[in-house]
Amino acid sequence: MTELLIRNACVIDPLNDICGEVMDIAVRDGKIVESVGSGAEVIDAGGNLTMPGGIDSHTHICGTKVNFGRYMSPEDMRAGRTARQGHMHSTSGYSVPTTYGTSYRYSAMGYTTALEGAMAPLEARHTHEEFTHTPLQDMMANTLFDGNWPIMQAIHDGDIRRAAAIVGWTLSAVKGFAIKLTNPGGTEAWGWGKDVASIRDPVPHFEVTPAEIIRAMIEANEMLNLPHSVHLHCNCLGKPGNHQCTLETFDLVPNANNKRQSLYATHVQFHSYGGSSWRDICSRSEEICRAINSKPQIVIDMGQVMFGKTTTMTADGPMEFNLYRLYHNKWSNHDVELETGSGIIPVYYSRKNLVNSIMWSIGLELALLTDNPWQCILSTDNPNGAPFVKYPEIIALLMSKRYRNEVFETVHPNTEHNVPLAALDRELTWKDIAIMTRGAPAKALGIVDLGKGHLGEGADADIAIYPININETDPATSAEEVIRAFSQTDYTIKRGRVVCRQGTCMVDGKNTTIWVDPHISENYSMDHDPEFAKNFDRYYTVRMSNYPVQEEYIRRNLCIETEAQL
Amino acid sequence: MKINDVVCPFCGCLCDDLEVTVEDNRIVAVDNGCTLANAKFMSKERLASPIRRTGDGWENISYEEAIQYTVDMLLDADRPLLYGWSGTHGEAQCIGVHVCELVGGIIDSTTSVCHGPSILAIQEVGHPGCTLGQVKNRADVVIYWGCNPLEAHPRHMSRYTTYADGYFLDNAFRERKVIVVDVRETETARVADEFIRIKAGGDYAVLSALRAIVRGKGDVVPGSVAGVSRSQLERIVTLCKDAKFGAVFFGLGLTMTRGKYKNVRNAIELVDELSRHTKFTITPMRGHWNVYGSNEVFTWMTGYPYAIDFCRGIAFYNPGETSAIDLLARKECDACLIIGSDPGAHFPRACVEHLAEIPTVVIDPVPSMTTALADVQIPVAVSGIDADGTAYRMDGVPIRVRKVIEPTLPNDREVLKSIHAKMKEARGQ
């Protein structure tokens, strides 16, 4: 039995409605408890801000395309490197750090859980191998179903139950966590060098539309009783005028679940553009947020862009090729048979560039215009909008109108004619930030009941203590202090152990992989479906028996078993 | 006992449909495999015990002694090299990186003598690729450039390209056009629809000519480029532009001939150019089984795919300086651990001579040319035969290889784990 007592913690724990109360937190064997004995190890938080460990509900840090981002970019590897020291391995990389680099930097910022945003099922083993080497965060994997052949065929045949059964079989086989759709239908079209132009544009050969895929997957998701909702990267990413596509997509979403949203729309900044070309692109954040404010069934994350160098990587292969034709830097692409695609290019977001300045504004506007912070999660779509180490700056921008104005002064002078940002006076509170980085992601992912995202009794003792006193600091006038505080915790505690102390990781660590296993009746089991097996072995280049991810890849894991209505 | 869907541990194709028959913990038959696979599974030349060189021969030693020798050798070295890695599974490669980091050594895989130049090109211009199933199901034009799959990757054409069933092709064999580019008429060239015979060293020029024609600048191309007529080049470009899905595969005939990484860069840029007209992809024909896995593992662990130097604590990458051949040729390294490769058979003479001079330990199941240079050899179970683990196919698809027989020897990761544990202990960690 190990016990820990954190004294004088100024706690913000939105899921338990605690906001700025100075209290003690007792921990036994990795869980929060009512009280501990006098022999417990004591940490004095000194009245500093204490919150549940941070949760990133959309980040690209492990797997095939992430690793390709490293592989093709020695210049990025050189841009961030540390030597081996104590428990810390050497690290490389700035926008796409090595697995240890990612893990240590997240831990230093108080993050203890992360969802990998896109895992191709065929390459799932790779993602899980990297999870093993990301020791200080609990990990989950969004699993890509945007161009899945048997699923598109089932949808075409009007058999949503079969589509759900295939999703269930696949998630369980690849130890995935949730349904991810990246440019649904577009990634299959990209197999021919094409794309879909709208949610009503049929996928070549399969004759289903993105709208049909999205609706069917939302329905399938609820049939499988999955903890998270469908996690959607909308069609038409990054195209001027795409707000129309985004709004039409939002209109497809029923309110199908009373515990959480029915659709998680990711990196919405990239999907909120007006105009018809790069010359007249403008922000449509107001219309997008009006839709979100009227639809509690939708939760988004920001996908904030921050100025500087980064690497873009997504399953959205056609989008990356279009981006490449703008940047002419270097381009990698990796289509995955029967499932999905991916692309990678390095980018530089410049404050002197009007489009980049508009993108920067839109991300902030989404957070400021969404009334309910539970519906808008803080993200950069790491590393697409910016590396996650920029989160503290984003927090400061959201909390301080003055700081926002200072930065706004430095961006492209025409930005103000194209965005409403300058007119927005809202300043987010400490509690808003706690919601956007802990409570909301936990709730949206459906992992609150697993003890994530809050500090109530029985919760996992994942705790971040930041070196800032919120009663003495006015965030509206102290941006620098806010940035400093959120950049490095005094203590990051994971499963009741101090894993990071002022930026230095103290343990080797070992992650937990969270995955789902929907129980499906024999009638719908793909293991006994001759048609599925025949086509599998005929068109994949890996045998069906060699496809599932073996237990060896998820040594410490937490399986969420659900009862599917199938 | 018959075991189905066995993964082959020989080349980068990682065929996973082999059927292996086992009797009394011995493999007696292999079905579906190519001749290379059969030879690998049926090989009987395994070393039974660790051996150490004596004055005039070899003596058997225990695993404990062999491991201790390795630990002492690495801890005593100023500039240790940990080389090979392509013949072993990813889990062992991970431990290898930890060992290397601990001693501040250099870790390199056989990549630096095969597709190292391809990686340098990719680091300049990127890599438009795909998994092999995309090619199998869609490609109507397949180009093999500087490679001879019928002999080096014998099932590549039947599983992934020419002879494979494809979802979008009614009669795949008839509908696919195969173009082979090489300096000699290989077995593969004989089954091609178009064979482009290039004068040795002319790849770069031919690629440039093709790019010019794709861009509509064919008038700058002379009548003959490196022995290839302009009319043939024009015909090829038309074939490519008319394709619905084109796939280029390239081998050491491109990476290790004059021009090296510039050749590969030019090939990638040709594919980039063609991607503006239709769908095109390019894939290196990785040869040595899990060599791509070594690149993947090294990359997520250190940031770089091969030739990584930890001597300053941080990971440092500079192929040409930190790659195995260069280190050995400069006589810089003073101890070497070799695993899952046979540099004695492949390295230049000067490098082999230096290897023979410095303390060298080989971790390998069978005696090889490298054994002749070594001081100690530690036999291990063979990944994919009596050891399980992860391997990455040439297109990046990770597959778990299984054991088909029960091991009588420890496997690579177990031996490396012991080495790592003893080193940490010695360093007081």
Contacts between the chains, C-beta under 8 A, distances in Angstrom:
chain1	res1	chain2	res2	distance
A	62	B	300	7.9
A	64	B	396	5.7
A	67	B	296	5.8
A	67	B	299	5.3
A	67	B	300	5.2
A	68	B	127	7.5
A	68	B	396	7.7
A	70	B	299	4.9
A	70	B	300	6.9
A	70	B	303	5.7
A	70	B	304	8.0
A	71	B	119	7.3
A	71	B	122	7.3
A	71	B	123	7.9
A	71	B	295	6.7
A	71	B	296	7.8
A	71	B	299	4.7
A	71	B	305	5.3
A	72	B	122	5.3
A	72	B	123	5.6
A	72	B	126	5.8
A	72	B	127	6.6
A	73	B	123	7.1
A	74	B	123	5.6
A	74	B	303	7.6
A	74	B	304	6.2
A	74	B	317	5.8
A	77	B	303	3.6
A	77	B	304	6.1
A	77	B	315	7.5
A	77	B	317	7.2
A	81	B	303	7.4
A	81	B	314	4.5
A	81	B	315	6.6
A	82	B	314	6.8
A	83	B	312	7.2
A	83	B	313	3.0
A	83	B	314	4.9
A	84	B	101	5.4
A	84	B	102	7.8
A	84	B	310	7.7
A	84	B	313	5.8
A	85	B	313	7.9
A	89	B	98	7.6
A	89	B	101	6.4
A	89	B	301	7.7
A	90	B	101	5.9
A	90	B	302	7.1
A	90	B	310	6.8
A	90	B	313	6.3
A	90	B	314	5.5
A	90	B	315	5.4
A	91	B	303	7.7
A	92	B	302	6.2
A	92	B	303	2.8
A	92	B	304	7.2
A	92	B	314	7.4
A	92	B	315	5.1
A	93	B	303	5.3
A	97	B	303	7.8
A	98	B	299	7.8
A	98	B	300	6.0
A	98	B	301	6.3
A	98	B	302	6.4
A	98	B	303	5.0
A	98	B	315	8.0
A	99	B	300	5.0
A	99	B	301	7.2
A	100	B	301	7.6
A	101	B	303	7.9
A	122	B	131	6.6
A	122	B	397	6.0
A	123	B	396	6.8
A	123	B	397	6.1
A	123	B	398	6.3
A	125	B	390	6.3
A	125	B	398	4.1
A	125	B	399	7.6
A	125	B	400	6.7
A	126	B	296	7.0
A	126	B	392	7.6
A	126	B	396	7.6
A	126	B	398	4.7
A	129	B	90	6.6
A	129	B	297	8.0
A	129	B	300	7.7
A	129	B	390	6.5
A	129	B	398	7.2
A	130	B	300	5.3
A	133	B	94	7.3
A	133	B	300	6.3
A	133	B	301	6.7
A	149	B	167	7.9
A	191	B	134	6.3
A	191	B	138	6.2
A	191	B	245	7.5
A	191	B	279	7.0
A	192	B	138	7.4
A	192	B	244	6.4
A	192	B	245	6.7
A	192	B	279	5.4
A	193	B	275	6.6
A	193	B	278	5.7
A	193	B	279	3.7
A	193	B	280	7.9
A	205	B	168	7.3
A	321	B	275	6.9
A	324	B	126	7.9
A	330	B	124	6.7
A	330	B	125	4.9
A	330	B	126	3.8
A	331	B	125	7.5
A	331	B	126	4.3
A	331	B	128	6.5
A	331	B	272	6.9
A	332	B	122	7.3
A	332	B	126	4.2
A	332	B	127	4.6
A	332	B	128	6.7
A	332	B	129	7.3
A	333	B	126	7.9
A	333	B	127	7.5
A	333	B	128	4.3
A	333	B	129	6.5
A	333	B	130	7.4
A	333	B	281	7.5
A	334	B	127	7.9
A	334	B	129	5.4
A	334	B	130	6.2
A	334	B	131	7.5
A	334	B	396	6.8
A	335	B	129	7.9
A	335	B	130	3.9
A	335	B	131	6.8
A	335	B	134	4.9
A	335	B	281	7.3
A	336	B	130	7.5
A	336	B	131	5.2
A	336	B	134	7.6
A	337	B	130	7.6
A	337	B	131	4.8
A	337	B	132	7.4
A	337	B	133	2.7
A	337	B	134	5.0
A	337	B	136	7.5
A	337	B	137	6.5
A	338	B	133	6.5
A	338	B	137	7.7
A	344	B	126	7.3
A	345	B	126	7.1
A	538	B	165	6.4
A	538	B	167	8.0
A	539	B	133	6.8
A	539	B	136	7.7
A	539	B	137	5.8
A	539	B	167	5.1
A	540	B	133	5.7
A	541	B	131	7.0
A	541	B	132	4.9
A	541	B	133	4.2
A	541	B	136	6.0
A	541	B	159	6.8
A	541	B	160	6.3
A	541	B	397	7.4
A	542	B	16	5.8
A	542	B	397	6.5
A	542	B	399	6.4
A	543	B	5	4.4
A	543	B	16	5.2
A	543	B	17	5.8
A	545	B	4	7.2
A	545	B	5	4.6
A	546	B	5	5.7
A	546	B	7	6.6
A	546	B	16	4.8
A	546	B	399	5.9
A	546	B	400	7.1
A	550	B	400	5.6
A	552	B	388	7.8
A	552	B	400	7.4
